Amino acid sequence: MGATPYPLHRPGYADTPKTRAMREAAAALGLEFRLPPLAVSFAPAPDAVPQPGLPIADPEYGNLHGAVRRTCRLCGECNVGCNEGAKNSLDFTYLSAARRHGAELRTGHDVQAVRPAARGGYEVDYVRYSLEGTGEPESRPTTATIACDRLVLAAGTLGTTQLLLRSRNRLPGLGPALGTRFSGNGDMLSFLIRAKDGRTGRNRPLNPSQGPVITAAIRLPDELDGFPGAGRGGYIEDGGYPQFVQWLAEGARGPQQFSRVARFLARRLATQVGLSPQRHLSKGMSDLLGDGLLTSTSLPLLGMGRDIPDGELRMRRGRLDVSWTTANSTDGAERIRTTMRRIADVLGAGYADNPLWRLGRTITVHPLGGAPMGRRPETGVCDPFGEAYGHRGLYIADGSALPGPVGANPSLTIAALADRMCTRLLEDRAGGAVATAPRPAYTRRTSLVFTETMTGYYVPGAADPVTAERGGQRTGFAFRLTVTADDLDAFLDDPEHEARADGWVESTGCGGRRPVLHGRFNLFAPAVDSTGQEGDGAMRGGCVRRVLRYRLHFTDAQDRPCTFAGHKQITHGAPLRLWLDTTALPFRLLAGHLTDPLNGEPAVLGSGRLRLRLGDLAHQLSTFRTTGPGGAAALARFGEFFLGHLWESYVRHGRLPTGGTS
């Protein structure tokens, strides 16, 4: 694909204003500046010197269009179709090579459904349309079916997911992960407007139509890169558009355009009747078109990062429906927006959000997920090599297989995964060891979901809940969690009884409502030691045998990672303690995202205690839901498990008070 950075160091490229402006802003803000790899030909051959507008030497497989290609001439038309052939898109690379080696390429074919064939392999139903300009007579669309031994889906995130959703009844091995983990790759769009040179006060040209659409990137560090407290990282890149868009934008400025037209007509009329000396028409046309300062001193900014992949893709009335919200990804988005504003300040420009952002919506050109890879069929549609669980020989080779955002522009990552998938496919075809590996299928297990809301207080700086109860400056604290046991049978059989917890925590001490990035809930897990101590020394009355444990990762308003570590203590005590034990949640807030808060000596940010109110308990009981086969039986088994533990702790082994106060 010939990925190469923009040759900013070469003549003809070094004076690209928007690239130089991005480099200046990065230096002023102390951020990393990059020239990202672009699948664009700047040089006529791999080892040649970059120069705009030169004929590109075809590789040995040629190009399927048979057209002369030329190196990038910096026209900004990348997003609307490169008329020079400088973009190294699939038609010029992989598809041209494939046809040279005997592949048949069929345009105008729309796949409708896929299904396993009776004797192995797959059948693909499609509609064939007649296309204008091909010389074929116009005709009604026709339907047909093609059979194959192996099937690779690469219709893009939305296309592949829609196709699998349509075919779900025919592909019984696909599990509940289908349609999940949708992400927009953190995409954001904003605009710098009317940049000025800070030293001279003059207008600063940014010329967004000069160069490819993207030439440079400013990197925001990520906590996963080894920067504690950095939060979720991202990139900010320069945007661009063709020159004709600049003409349209300038022409759309209503009052200014009307005024220029009126002056132009008045001067032409005055010249015609002899009331004004003869003027050059070219000067009049120049005045009519305007100085173009708005568009030449403005620049789109493209942001992307690691948003939360919590969206869903579902079929609704025959159409693909995307359910995703910016709410749980606000922290990362705000960090990118803040940096964009700082870039605007450095360049002396105004700042404007994409208008849709004000409506709580966003635009993405990098949709990901929907058929995510995973370790098992319960959590993924395909394995790490793109082969679908339960359906040998069915592969996914596009962005739908990504289980979350890449952070950077994902096209080359997707290409690398597809290339890796092809290697595995060839090994499988050759009959190697991987060919006999079993393909586990989803067996339609039943899941359980319920929601819990608790409220209480939090004392910053308190070492444990007991200290917090004794005194200190209290602030409100609450959470709402949706607890999901994806496989109820496995959840009940697991000694730790661990489930997923999603939702939010809220406290002014943490910067308001913060989404849970990663949460785990353990129901009636064994206590840590024989004393029942689980980190806060809050055991009172009776011996703790089981705990309801909460581990919630989130970030505060400064993007510092925090862990909510709390547990309800289930004692072998008097039945009268049942309500107190199951509705009280002592907790600590710890610095960092910790998987085992009891290991070592984590830094304690504060402590507190939450309560489950009677009204919240009533609502919680109404939220229990099951999905999958045998829902009623599964819910009954869960109820038996839950009530059985309470009976064991508070009735069978409970101690009734024999005098005095319990």
Buried (B, 14 or more C-beta within 10 A) or exposed (E): BBEBBBBBEBEBBEEBBBBBBBBBBBEBBEBEBBBBBBBBBBBBEEEBEBBBBBEBEEBEBEBBEEEEBBBBBBBBBBBEEBEBBBBBBBBBBBBBBBBBEEEEEEEBEEBEBBBBBEEEBBBBBBEBBEEEEEEEEEEEEEEEEEEEEBBBBBBBBBBBBBBBBBBBEBBBBBBBBBBBBBBBBBBBBBBBBBBBEEEEEEBBBBBBBBBBBBBBBBBBBBBEEEEEBBBBBBBBBBBBBBBEBBBEBBEEBEEEBEEBEEEBEEBBEEBEEEEEEEEEEEEBEEBBBBEBEBBBBBBBBBBBBBBBBBBBBBBEEEEBEBEBEBEBBBBBBEBBBEBBBBBBBBBBBBBBBBEEBEEEEBEBEBBBBBBBBBEEBBBBBBBBBBBBBBBBBBBBBBBBBBBBBBBBBBBBBBBEBBEBBBEBBEBBEEEEEBEEEEBBBBBEBBBBBBBBBBBBBBBBEBBBBBBBBEEBEBBEBBBBBBBBBBBBEEBBEBEEBBBBBBBBBBBEBBBEBBBBBBBBBBBBBEBBEEEBBBBBBBBBBBBBBBBBBBBBBBBBEEBBBBBBBBBBBBBBBBBEBBEBBBBBBBBBBBBBBBEEBEEEEBEBBBBBBBBBEEEBBEEBEEEBEBBBEBBEEBBEBBEEBEEEBBEBBBEEBBBEEEEEEB
